[in-house]
Amino acid sequence: GQGKEVGFTVTDTDQEIVVSYVGILPDLFREGQGIIAHGRLEGSQFVADEILAKHDENYMPPEVEDSLKQVHAGSGT
C-alpha cells in the first residue's frame, strides 16, 4: 500500500529541517540513522517523494564483496 503520511526532523547537528513523506519507510529507518531524502522544498518544509536509509560506512553489498575476494584471490594477495 501507499502507507501513511509521516513527519520527522532531519539534522546535520547544525541545522534542522522538517520532512514530510507519504509512503512506507525503509526497514533501516530509525532515530540516529543516516537517510537520503529525494523531493522538494516547500517553504520551510521538505516534502519527500522517496526516503532511503543509509547503511553504515562499512557496508558493502555481498556481490561487491564476493567480486573483491575473487580479484584478490586471483592476484595472489
Secondary structure, 3 states (H helix, E strand, C coil): CCCEEEEEEEECCCCEEEEEEEECCCCCCCCCCCEEEEEEEECCEEEEEEEEECCCCCCCCHHHHHHHHHHHHHHCC
